[in-house]
Amino acid sequence: MEIIEHNRKIPRMRTVKEAAQEIKQLDTHTAMTEWRIRELALSGVLPRVQAGKKLLINLDTLFEYLENPTAEKFQPKPDDTAAVRGIRKIM
């Protein structure tokens, strides 16, 4: 039996709530909230993955954003911001 080793770094994907909790654990006096993380994802500033009704955020990318929010990669694209606002059906 052959063992194959992968040297891949697995992304640390978290829900918005989990990401906020991780930041809170590292800095109990943080001003970063779930609401702000969600807005960053919905505005296109942070990349996200939609998993059903949940948004998944790469925790390392979020930390990178917090270290340098003005970096080119974190500037919203003009067509990404159009999807931020709106009315959604309540189930």
C-alpha positions, 0 to 999 in steps of 0.5 A: 500500500502506497502512502501519498503525502500532500503538502497542501494547506487546507483553508481555514473556512469559518462562518461569519459567526465563527470568524467573529468568535475567533477574533474575539478570542485573540482580542477580547476588546476587538471592535470587529463584529459579525455584522462588519465581517458579513458586510465585508463579504457581501460587498466583495471586499472579502472573498466568500463561499456561499454554503446554503444560507451561510457565508464561509470566510477564509480566516487567513484572508480575514486576518490579512485584510485586518493587517492591511485593509487598503491592499489592492486585492481588498478593493471592492469591484464596482459590480460586486457592490450592487448585490449588497442591498435588497429585500430577501424572502423570509422563509 
